[in-house]
Every structure is written in C-alpha cells, then in structure tokens.
Amino acid sequence: QTSFFNSALGKNISFVRPAYFIISGFIGIPNIKFYYVFLFFVFVVSVLGNTAVMAVIYLDHNLRAPKYIMVFNLAFVDLFGSSALVPKLLDIFLFDHRYIPYNDCLTFLFFCYTCLSMQTLNLVGLCYDRLIAIIFPLHYHLKVTHRFMFSLIASFWVFVIFVVLIAVGLLTRLSFCKSVLINSYFCDHGQIFRLACNDRSPSFAISMSLPVLLLWFPLMFILFSYLYIAYALSKVATVKERVKAFKTCTAHLSLVAIYFIPILITFTMSSKIHPNGRIINLSLTSVFPPMLNPIIYVLQTQEIKESVKKMFKIINNQDSEKPDFSFCDIFFLKSCEM
C-alpha cells in the first residue's frame, strides 16, 4: 500500500516524460479526410445551434425558470466541448500535426474529459427537474429554485474538475520509455497510461473509477428516476394526464438516448469492435449530441419553440416597418431640401 501511494505521489522517483505523443487516428481507411470535413460541418451546426439556444434563454425573460439555467449550462458545455475537441482534431488529422507536445496533450485531455463528464451531469440535473415536477408538482417551486439550480451546477463543475485533475495529475507520475503512440483520435486517458513503463496502478484505479462516477452512477440515477416517474404516472387517473406529463420528458429522454446508447455499445462490445469502429463511434458520440441537443430542445420544448417564433416575428415586423425608399424618392427629397 505504501508503494502504491509513493508511486502516485512520485516520492524519490524520477520520471521519464516524452517530448510529445503521437495520435494514430484511423488506420488504413482511404479518403478519411472527408470524414473530418464532415465533422467540421457538424461542429459549425453545433456552434450555431448552442449559441442560438443560449441567446434565446438570455434574451427572453419568460425563460427564467430554474430548468432553463440547466439548459443554458448544457448548451454552454456543448459549445465549449465542441470548441475544445473538433478544431484540435482537425488540426491533428487534416493538417497532419499528429505530434502533440506532452503538456498540450494533457491539457487537451483535461478539457475533453471535463466537457464530456459535464454532459452526463447536466442530464442528471435535468432528470432531477423532471422528477420533482412530476412527483411533487405542488412543491416544485419550493424545491427547484434558482439558488438550488446554480448551486447544483457549481457543485457539478467543482466535482468534475477535481476528479479530472486527479486523473491528469496521476498521469504526470508515469514514465514513458517505449512507445508514445496513442491509438485513439485524441489524448485518451486509458490509451496514455497503458503506455507507461513504471507502476501505473494508481492511473488504472482512477480509470476504473471515472466511468463509475461519471457514467454508470448518472445513468442509474436517470433510469431509476424514470422508473419511479412511470410508476407515479401509472397511478394517475386518466390516460390524457399521463401523456401530458410524459410529453414534458420527451426532450430529456431523447438527449439521454443520443448520449448513452453509443457509449454503452462501445463499452459492452469493445473487444469485438475494430479500433477504427471504436474511434468512429466515440468521435460521433463526442460531436453529435452537442449538435442535436439544441435542435431537440427547440423542436420538443414548447416554451423555447414559442420564444424562437416570437423572436422571428419581431425581426420580421421590424424589417417590414423599415421605409422602402427608391433612388427617385431619395433624389426628390434631396432636391426639395436644396
């Protein structure tokens, strides 16, 4: 046990750190650059969509409910995460900059893991909102307040940053004296610590803990919450009331399915999936939810849909109210002034 902590803390140990890592990416796929161009367009749609959702929530005073604080944070994390991952990914593979400096690689890892982890915890926060709204509708405004939602989001950020910093810190306690080739599309924690030639048991322990803390526990909370919601709705007298209550959950359930299903497939079938297939699955899991989240919330959330319609109506009215002067009208006015 003492040697475990000594290896983690680096007491009386010198470490061999490489100048750079090499990101392998896809192997043996022709014309793969078209896939990265596709990811660029997904990134553009994601940036525009999430920026629009954040702007709508900020500008419309009717969207000041605590729920939309979490939706705003989800859009911010999606925007931040896409901006941290995709431009760097394009730089690595489209422009063939596969050699990434040691410190840059760990920084890249930190931001990617932080944003991916925050996405799951945002889904937990939105699930809690739906749980209280359906199970305790009369106490909803007492239990889910602005202060509570801000505190919940702050606690999520602190927890994720703390856990990911531990994972990155433990990587700095490793020596790399053989290969520096990372078989992934970004600086993947699991791929990096397996390259180490000294004791990597602390990093192995955190690699086992991270999915449990940031994937399986959140997923279990969401599943049990919806089982409880389904049980509570089964007690409601009419089918119409059940459908009405369930419709408020469709947007969130869509987000959960889009985020978790590809990850679960990758984890459960990792031994049977070709490395190229694993990279495609994980890369799409990283970039597709940030693109689809704003689309789903605009289409399936009535308040945001109405807000967007109202803003377009205001813009159209302002355009129609502008005076339409022809060149002859302007010339006539000028001659009168003379």
VMD Tcl script that draws the C-alpha trace (Angstrom):
set ca {
  {0.00 0.00 0.00}
  {2.89 2.37 0.81}
  {4.49 1.67 -2.56}
  {1.13 2.41 -4.23}
  {1.00 5.93 -2.76}
  {4.70 6.51 -3.30}
  {4.29 5.70 -6.98}
  {1.31 8.01 -7.18}
  {2.99 10.90 -5.39}
  {6.36 10.37 -7.00}
  {8.42 10.28 -3.79}
  {12.11 9.74 -4.50}
  {11.29 8.78 -8.07}
  {12.40 10.47 -11.29}
  {10.07 10.29 -14.28}
  {10.78 9.89 -17.97}
  {8.44 12.20 -19.84}
  {8.39 12.25 -23.65}
  {8.67 15.48 -25.61}
  {5.47 14.56 -27.46}
  {2.81 11.93 -28.08}
  {1.68 10.72 -31.50}
  {-2.07 10.44 -32.18}
  {-2.65 7.48 -34.52}
  {-6.25 8.12 -35.57}
  {-7.72 5.86 -38.23}
  {-5.59 3.12 -39.76}
  {-5.83 2.05 -43.41}
  {-9.01 3.92 -44.40}
  {-8.75 5.70 -47.78}
  {-10.20 9.20 -48.22}
  {-10.67 9.53 -44.45}
  {-10.20 13.29 -44.77}
  {-13.81 13.54 -45.98}
  {-14.88 12.26 -42.54}
  {-13.02 15.10 -40.86}
  {-14.64 17.60 -43.23}
  {-18.00 16.11 -42.18}
  {-17.03 16.62 -38.52}
  {-16.23 20.25 -39.33}
  {-19.77 20.83 -40.65}
  {-21.21 19.09 -37.57}
  {-19.07 21.44 -35.46}
  {-20.40 24.53 -37.29}
  {-24.02 23.44 -36.78}
  {-23.26 22.72 -33.10}
  {-21.73 26.16 -32.54}
  {-24.62 27.96 -34.27}
  {-27.31 25.87 -32.53}
  {-25.94 26.12 -29.00}
  {-25.17 29.82 -29.38}
  {-28.76 30.36 -30.54}
  {-30.21 28.44 -27.55}
  {-28.05 30.42 -25.11}
  {-29.08 33.70 -26.77}
  {-32.79 32.81 -26.68}
  {-32.66 31.88 -22.97}
  {-30.67 35.04 -22.15}
  {-32.89 37.42 -24.14}
  {-36.34 36.02 -23.34}
  {-37.41 36.91 -19.80}
  {-40.12 34.23 -19.96}
  {-37.35 31.60 -19.92}
  {-36.13 32.46 -16.43}
  {-37.34 29.23 -14.79}
  {-34.64 27.24 -12.91}
  {-34.89 24.47 -15.50}
  {-33.53 26.76 -18.20}
  {-30.46 27.56 -16.13}
  {-29.51 23.90 -16.55}
  {-30.44 24.00 -20.26}
  {-28.22 27.10 -20.66}
  {-25.37 25.27 -18.90}
  {-25.90 22.24 -21.17}
  {-25.65 24.48 -24.26}
  {-22.53 26.17 -22.83}
  {-20.86 22.80 -22.13}
  {-21.76 21.55 -25.61}
  {-20.31 24.70 -27.19}
  {-17.20 24.60 -25.00}
  {-16.66 20.87 -25.53}
  {-17.05 21.03 -29.30}
  {-14.68 24.00 -29.46}
  {-12.11 22.14 -27.35}
  {-12.25 18.91 -29.38}
  {-13.08 19.48 -33.05}
  {-10.65 22.30 -34.03}
  {-7.76 20.40 -32.43}
  {-8.89 17.17 -34.06}
  {-8.97 18.86 -37.48}
  {-5.54 20.36 -36.86}
  {-4.12 16.92 -36.00}
  {-5.56 14.94 -38.91}
  {-6.46 17.34 -41.72}
  {-3.18 19.24 -41.43}
  {-1.19 16.18 -40.30}
  {0.02 17.58 -36.95}
  {-0.06 14.19 -35.20}
  {2.88 15.02 -32.93}
  {1.39 16.77 -29.90}
  {3.63 18.07 -27.07}
  {3.38 16.33 -23.71}
  {1.85 19.27 -21.79}
  {-0.52 20.14 -24.65}
  {-1.74 16.54 -24.72}
  {-2.58 16.54 -21.01}
  {-4.34 19.91 -21.37}
  {-6.31 18.57 -24.34}
  {-7.28 15.52 -22.26}
  {-8.39 17.70 -19.33}
  {-10.77 19.87 -21.36}
  {-12.22 16.94 -23.34}
  {-12.90 14.81 -20.27}
  {-14.29 17.76 -18.30}
  {-16.83 18.62 -21.00}
  {-17.83 15.01 -21.69}
  {-18.34 14.44 -17.95}
  {-20.35 17.64 -17.54}
  {-22.71 16.49 -20.27}
  {-23.74 13.44 -18.20}
  {-24.18 15.51 -15.03}
  {-26.28 18.08 -16.91}
  {-28.57 15.22 -17.92}
  {-28.77 14.24 -14.23}
  {-29.77 17.82 -13.32}
  {-32.48 17.93 -15.99}
  {-33.71 14.50 -14.86}
  {-34.00 15.73 -11.27}
  {-36.01 18.71 -12.52}
  {-38.48 16.40 -14.30}
  {-38.64 14.06 -11.29}
  {-39.64 16.83 -8.88}
  {-42.02 18.46 -11.40}
  {-43.99 15.22 -11.87}
  {-43.75 13.59 -8.43}
  {-44.06 16.76 -6.30}
  {-45.80 19.29 -8.58}
  {-47.14 21.37 -5.66}
  {-43.68 21.68 -4.09}
  {-41.75 22.14 -7.34}
  {-41.20 25.89 -6.94}
  {-40.03 25.36 -3.36}
  {-37.62 22.51 -4.14}
  {-36.25 23.65 -7.52}
  {-35.27 27.29 -7.05}
  {-32.79 29.47 -8.92}
  {-30.41 29.29 -5.96}
  {-30.65 25.49 -5.83}
  {-30.01 25.15 -9.57}
  {-26.99 27.48 -9.50}
  {-25.62 25.55 -6.51}
  {-26.18 22.22 -8.25}
  {-24.39 23.37 -11.42}
  {-21.49 24.82 -9.40}
  {-21.14 21.54 -7.47}
  {-21.10 19.60 -10.76}
  {-18.30 21.78 -12.15}
  {-16.22 21.56 -8.96}
  {-16.64 17.78 -8.73}
  {-15.78 17.12 -12.39}
  {-12.77 19.45 -12.43}
  {-11.47 17.89 -9.20}
  {-11.82 14.30 -10.46}
  {-10.33 15.01 -13.90}
  {-7.44 16.94 -12.32}
  {-6.65 13.87 -10.20}
  {-6.61 11.72 -13.34}
  {-4.32 14.16 -15.16}
  {-2.11 14.57 -12.08}
  {-1.60 10.80 -11.83}
  {-0.54 10.70 -15.49}
  {2.31 13.10 -14.64}
  {3.59 10.41 -12.22}
  {4.20 7.99 -15.07}
  {7.35 7.29 -17.10}
  {7.19 6.66 -20.84}
  {10.30 4.88 -22.03}
  {8.98 2.91 -25.03}
  {6.09 3.78 -27.34}
  {4.44 7.22 -27.43}
  {1.77 6.24 -29.98}
  {-1.80 6.84 -28.74}
  {-4.28 4.56 -30.54}
  {-7.17 7.00 -30.48}
  {-8.38 10.22 -32.07}
  {-7.46 12.42 -29.09}
  {-5.34 12.25 -25.93}
  {-7.30 9.40 -24.36}
  {-6.58 8.70 -20.69}
  {-6.81 4.92 -21.00}
  {-4.52 4.80 -24.02}
  {-1.92 7.08 -22.39}
  {-1.45 5.35 -19.04}
  {-1.15 1.94 -20.74}
  {1.99 3.24 -22.49}
  {3.77 3.77 -19.14}
  {6.72 1.58 -18.19}
  {6.59 2.16 -14.39}
  {3.86 1.35 -11.85}
  {0.56 2.51 -13.35}
  {-1.80 1.05 -10.76}
  {-3.00 4.50 -9.46}
  {-3.94 5.54 -13.01}
  {-5.58 2.15 -13.57}
  {-7.62 2.66 -10.39}
  {-8.81 6.11 -11.50}
  {-9.58 4.76 -15.00}
  {-11.90 2.22 -13.35}
  {-13.44 4.86 -11.07}
  {-14.12 7.53 -13.70}
  {-16.71 5.55 -15.72}
  {-18.47 4.51 -12.50}
  {-18.62 8.05 -11.10}
  {-19.29 9.94 -14.33}
  {-21.18 7.41 -16.46}
  {-22.76 4.49 -14.62}
  {-23.97 6.33 -11.48}
  {-25.58 9.13 -13.53}
  {-27.18 6.57 -15.86}
  {-28.51 4.54 -12.91}
  {-29.97 7.69 -11.34}
  {-31.70 8.61 -14.61}
  {-33.09 5.08 -15.15}
  {-34.40 4.73 -11.59}
  {-35.88 8.25 -11.74}
  {-37.85 7.40 -14.87}
  {-38.96 4.07 -13.43}
  {-40.31 5.98 -10.43}
  {-41.92 8.56 -12.75}
  {-43.55 5.74 -14.75}
  {-44.82 4.17 -11.52}
  {-46.21 7.52 -10.33}
  {-47.89 8.18 -13.70}
  {-49.49 4.73 -13.62}
  {-51.41 5.92 -10.54}
  {-52.82 8.94 -12.38}
  {-56.50 8.54 -13.18}
  {-56.64 9.37 -16.88}
  {-54.51 8.43 -19.88}
  {-54.62 12.04 -21.07}
  {-52.89 13.24 -17.90}
  {-50.24 10.53 -18.24}
  {-49.48 11.51 -21.84}
  {-49.37 15.20 -20.92}
  {-46.88 14.55 -18.10}
  {-44.77 12.21 -20.23}
  {-44.53 14.78 -23.06}
  {-42.57 17.06 -20.72}
  {-39.90 14.32 -20.53}
  {-39.51 13.52 -24.24}
  {-36.79 16.12 -24.91}
  {-34.71 14.90 -21.98}
  {-35.19 11.21 -22.86}
  {-34.06 11.96 -26.41}
  {-30.86 13.55 -25.09}
  {-30.22 10.59 -22.78}
  {-30.64 8.09 -25.64}
  {-28.39 10.05 -28.02}
  {-25.61 10.35 -25.44}
  {-25.64 7.00 -23.65}
  {-26.57 4.40 -26.30}
  {-23.37 4.76 -28.44}
  {-21.20 4.75 -25.30}
  {-22.91 1.64 -23.94}
  {-22.43 -0.14 -27.28}
  {-18.73 0.75 -27.28}
  {-18.17 -0.37 -23.67}
  {-20.14 -3.62 -23.91}
  {-18.72 -4.67 -27.31}
  {-15.23 -3.14 -27.04}
  {-13.47 -6.48 -27.59}
  {-15.45 -7.17 -30.79}
  {-15.22 -3.68 -32.31}
  {-12.35 -2.88 -34.68}
  {-10.20 0.06 -33.45}
  {-11.39 2.14 -36.42}
  {-15.01 1.38 -35.50}
  {-14.33 2.33 -31.89}
  {-12.82 5.66 -32.98}
  {-15.79 6.44 -35.27}
  {-18.28 5.54 -32.54}
  {-16.57 7.61 -29.84}
  {-15.87 10.58 -32.11}
  {-19.50 10.72 -33.24}
  {-20.59 10.37 -29.59}
  {-18.41 13.39 -28.80}
  {-19.70 15.67 -31.57}
  {-23.27 14.54 -32.36}
  {-25.01 15.23 -29.01}
  {-23.77 18.86 -28.93}
  {-25.22 19.30 -32.44}
  {-28.55 17.57 -31.75}
  {-29.23 18.91 -28.24}
  {-30.25 22.44 -29.34}
  {-32.32 21.05 -32.23}
  {-34.18 18.70 -29.88}
  {-34.83 21.42 -27.31}
  {-36.13 23.85 -29.93}
  {-38.41 21.23 -31.52}
  {-39.65 19.45 -28.38}
  {-39.75 22.18 -25.71}
  {-42.85 24.30 -26.19}
  {-41.55 27.35 -24.30}
  {-38.32 27.59 -26.35}
  {-40.24 26.92 -29.58}
  {-42.66 29.76 -28.80}
  {-39.80 32.06 -27.84}
  {-37.99 31.40 -31.14}
  {-41.22 32.03 -33.10}
  {-41.79 35.26 -31.21}
  {-38.25 36.49 -31.92}
  {-38.57 35.72 -35.63}
  {-41.92 37.54 -35.66}
  {-40.35 40.62 -34.04}
  {-37.46 40.58 -36.55}
  {-39.88 40.26 -39.49}
  {-42.04 43.09 -38.17}
  {-39.02 45.35 -37.78}
  {-37.94 44.60 -41.36}
  {-41.42 45.32 -42.73}
  {-41.65 48.63 -40.84}
  {-38.46 50.00 -42.39}
  {-39.21 52.72 -45.01}
  {-38.58 51.50 -48.53}
  {-37.15 54.47 -50.46}
  {-36.35 54.16 -54.13}
  {-33.50 56.08 -55.75}
  {-36.03 58.52 -57.29}
  {-37.64 59.18 -53.88}
  {-34.26 59.94 -52.34}
  {-33.37 62.24 -55.29}
  {-36.70 64.08 -54.93}
  {-36.20 64.62 -51.21}
  {-32.69 65.91 -51.74}
  {-33.88 68.38 -54.44}
  {-36.60 69.69 -52.09}
  {-34.03 70.27 -49.37}
  {-31.97 72.34 -51.86}
}
mol new
graphics top color blue
foreach p $ca { graphics top sphere $p radius 0.5 }
foreach p [lrange $ca 0 end-1] q [lrange $ca 1 end] { graphics top cylinder $p $q radius 0.2 }
display resetview
